[in-house]
Amino acid sequence: FKFCRRASNDFQMSGTVISTWARLTNAQKSWLWSERDDYWHYLELVFRGYRDLNRFAEAEQFIVPFLNDSATPPNGCAILGIALASLKRLQGDFPAMFSIYRKMIQSAPTHEWTGSAYYWFGLQAWKQGDATQAAAYADKLLLALGKNCGLNWKRDLLACAWCLKAGLNLSQIPTQTNLSADTLQTQLLVIQANLALLNS
């Protein structure tokens, strides 16, 4: 996993990541299987390898069997689900994105990466004029993120959650969130851009 992570992240060697997995026998792949995050992050790197080479059909063919496998643990569903859902969002396939996010909520409701699912369902509710449901999804997002939101992506989702809870009115966000005005304003703009995407 560490080798493939460096090959992917540091050297952009997507082909190396893919070929490393492809060379494994079925027995070796079965031996590697684990409920640990490292295994599922490794599979996400293989998926990313296909994606970064614009081999989108192969990326989906690789990852979907794992998502449909009842043996895949909740953390695996969240790690792989967020990867595929993000691809579907970039492709503009929002029905597929929401379907994947729905599966993540069912399989891993409190996993931190499922926070993205709650975010998008919150936006959908807001778009449909249901501010109460949007705020309810924001509460679930906060629960999934937990108390440690030091990482940038978690801080940004935290800001999005509070924006939704406040009805996109920054003046209604309590000061004890410890989020800067710049962070909140930036994420409000992100929310507005994403809401526009749901129009298209």
C-alpha positions as CSV (number, residue, x, y, z in Angstrom):
1,F,0.0,0.0,0.0
2,K,2.8,2.5,0.9
3,F,4.6,1.8,-2.3
4,C,1.5,2.3,-4.4
5,R,0.6,5.4,-2.5
6,R,4.0,6.9,-3.3
7,A,3.7,5.8,-6.9
8,S,0.3,7.5,-7.2
9,N,0.7,10.6,-5.0
10,D,4.3,11.4,-5.4
11,F,5.2,10.2,-8.8
12,Q,1.9,10.1,-10.6
13,M,2.7,6.5,-11.8
14,S,-0.9,5.4,-12.2
15,G,0.1,2.6,-14.6
16,T,2.4,1.1,-11.9
17,V,-0.4,1.0,-9.4
18,I,-2.7,-0.8,-11.8
19,S,-0.1,-3.3,-13.0
20,T,0.9,-4.1,-9.4
21,W,-2.7,-5.1,-8.6
22,A,-3.2,-6.9,-12.0
23,R,-0.1,-9.1,-11.4
24,L,-1.5,-10.5,-8.2
25,T,-3.1,-13.9,-8.4
26,N,-6.6,-14.5,-7.0
27,A,-5.0,-16.3,-4.1
28,Q,-2.7,-13.3,-3.3
29,K,-5.7,-11.0,-3.6
30,S,-7.6,-13.1,-1.2
31,W,-4.7,-13.2,1.2
32,L,-4.5,-9.4,1.2
33,W,-8.2,-8.9,2.0
34,S,-8.7,-7.2,5.3
35,E,-11.2,-5.0,7.1
36,R,-8.4,-2.6,7.9
37,D,-8.5,0.9,6.2
38,D,-5.1,0.3,4.5
39,Y,-6.6,-2.4,2.3
40,W,-9.5,-0.3,1.1
41,H,-7.3,2.7,0.6
42,Y,-5.1,0.5,-1.6
43,L,-8.1,-0.4,-3.7
44,E,-9.0,3.2,-3.9
45,L,-5.5,3.9,-5.3
46,V,-6.1,1.3,-8.0
47,F,-9.4,2.9,-8.9
48,R,-7.7,6.3,-8.9
49,G,-5.0,4.9,-11.3
50,Y,-7.7,4.0,-13.9
51,R,-9.4,7.4,-13.3
52,D,-6.3,9.5,-13.7
53,L,-5.6,7.7,-17.0
54,N,-9.1,8.6,-18.2
55,R,-10.0,4.9,-18.2
56,F,-13.3,5.6,-16.6
57,A,-15.2,2.5,-17.6
58,E,-12.4,0.3,-16.2
59,A,-12.3,2.3,-13.0
60,E,-16.0,1.7,-12.5
61,Q,-15.8,-2.0,-13.4
62,F,-13.0,-2.4,-10.9
63,I,-14.7,-0.7,-7.9
64,V,-18.4,-1.6,-8.3
65,P,-18.0,-5.3,-7.4
66,F,-16.5,-4.4,-4.1
67,L,-19.3,-1.9,-3.4
68,N,-21.9,-4.6,-4.2
69,D,-20.1,-7.3,-2.1
70,S,-21.9,-7.9,1.2
71,A,-18.6,-8.8,2.7
72,T,-17.3,-5.3,2.2
73,P,-17.2,-3.6,5.7
74,P,-18.6,-0.2,6.4
75,N,-15.3,1.5,6.2
76,G,-14.6,-0.1,2.8
77,C,-17.9,1.1,1.5
78,A,-17.2,4.6,2.7
79,I,-13.7,4.7,1.2
80,L,-14.6,3.3,-2.1
81,G,-18.0,5.0,-2.3
82,I,-16.6,8.5,-1.9
83,A,-14.2,7.8,-4.7
84,L,-16.8,6.6,-7.2
85,A,-19.4,9.2,-6.1
86,S,-16.8,12.0,-6.7
87,L,-16.2,10.7,-10.2
88,K,-19.9,10.6,-11.0
89,R,-20.2,14.2,-9.7
90,L,-17.4,15.3,-12.0
91,Q,-19.1,13.5,-14.9
92,G,-22.4,15.3,-14.1
93,D,-24.2,12.0,-13.4
94,F,-26.0,13.2,-10.2
95,P,-28.5,10.3,-10.1
96,A,-25.7,7.8,-9.9
97,M,-23.8,10.0,-7.4
98,F,-26.9,10.2,-5.1
99,S,-27.4,6.4,-5.5
100,I,-23.8,5.7,-4.3
101,Y,-24.2,8.2,-1.4
102,R,-27.4,6.6,-0.4
103,K,-25.6,3.2,-0.2
104,M,-22.9,4.8,1.9
105,I,-25.4,6.2,4.4
106,Q,-27.0,2.8,4.7
107,S,-23.7,0.9,5.1
108,A,-21.6,3.4,7.0
109,P,-23.9,6.1,8.5
110,T,-21.3,7.5,11.0
111,H,-18.1,7.2,8.9
112,E,-16.4,10.6,8.4
113,W,-16.3,10.2,4.6
114,T,-20.1,9.6,4.6
115,G,-20.2,13.3,5.6
116,S,-20.1,14.1,1.9
117,A,-23.2,12.1,1.4
118,Y,-25.1,14.1,4.0
119,Y,-23.8,17.3,2.5
120,W,-25.2,16.5,-1.0
121,F,-28.5,15.3,0.4
122,G,-28.7,18.5,2.4
123,L,-28.2,20.5,-0.7
124,Q,-30.8,18.5,-2.5
125,A,-33.3,19.1,0.3
126,W,-32.5,22.8,0.3
127,K,-33.0,22.9,-3.5
128,Q,-36.4,21.3,-3.0
129,G,-37.3,24.0,-0.5
130,D,-37.1,21.9,2.6
131,A,-34.9,23.9,5.0
132,T,-35.8,21.6,7.9
133,Q,-34.6,18.5,6.1
134,A,-31.5,20.3,5.0
135,A,-30.7,21.2,8.6
136,A,-31.3,17.6,9.6
137,Y,-28.8,16.4,7.1
138,A,-26.4,19.0,8.4
139,D,-26.7,17.6,11.9
140,K,-25.9,14.1,10.5
141,L,-22.9,15.6,8.7
142,L,-21.6,17.1,12.0
143,L,-22.0,13.8,13.7
144,A,-20.1,12.0,11.0
145,L,-17.3,14.5,11.1
146,G,-16.8,14.1,14.8
147,K,-14.9,16.6,17.0
148,N,-11.5,16.5,15.3
149,C,-11.9,18.7,12.3
150,G,-8.3,19.9,11.9
151,L,-7.9,18.6,8.4
152,N,-8.8,21.1,5.7
153,W,-11.5,18.9,4.0
154,K,-13.2,18.3,7.4
155,R,-13.0,22.0,8.3
156,D,-14.6,22.9,5.0
157,L,-17.4,20.3,5.4
158,L,-17.9,21.6,9.0
159,A,-18.4,25.1,7.6
160,C,-20.9,23.8,5.0
161,A,-22.8,22.0,7.8
162,W,-23.2,25.2,9.7
163,C,-24.2,27.1,6.6
164,L,-27.0,24.7,6.0
165,K,-28.1,24.7,9.6
166,A,-28.2,28.5,9.4
167,G,-30.3,28.5,6.3
168,L,-27.3,29.9,4.3
169,N,-27.5,33.0,6.4
170,L,-24.0,33.5,7.9
171,S,-25.2,35.9,10.5
172,Q,-27.2,33.1,12.1
173,I,-24.1,30.9,12.7
174,P,-23.0,30.9,16.4
175,T,-19.5,32.2,17.1
176,Q,-18.5,29.2,19.1
177,T,-18.1,27.2,15.9
178,N,-14.5,28.6,15.8
179,L,-14.8,28.9,12.1
180,S,-13.3,32.1,10.5
181,A,-15.6,34.4,8.5
182,D,-13.4,33.8,5.4
183,T,-13.9,30.0,5.7
184,L,-17.6,30.4,6.1
185,Q,-17.9,32.8,3.2
186,T,-15.8,30.6,1.0
187,Q,-17.9,27.5,1.7
188,L,-21.1,29.4,1.2
189,L,-19.9,30.2,-2.3
190,V,-19.1,26.5,-2.8
191,I,-22.6,25.6,-1.7
192,Q,-24.1,28.1,-4.1
193,A,-22.0,26.7,-6.9
194,N,-23.0,23.2,-6.1
195,L,-26.7,24.2,-5.9
196,A,-26.3,25.6,-9.4
197,L,-25.0,22.2,-10.5
198,L,-28.1,20.5,-9.3
199,N,-30.0,22.8,-11.6
200,S,-28.2,21.6,-14.7
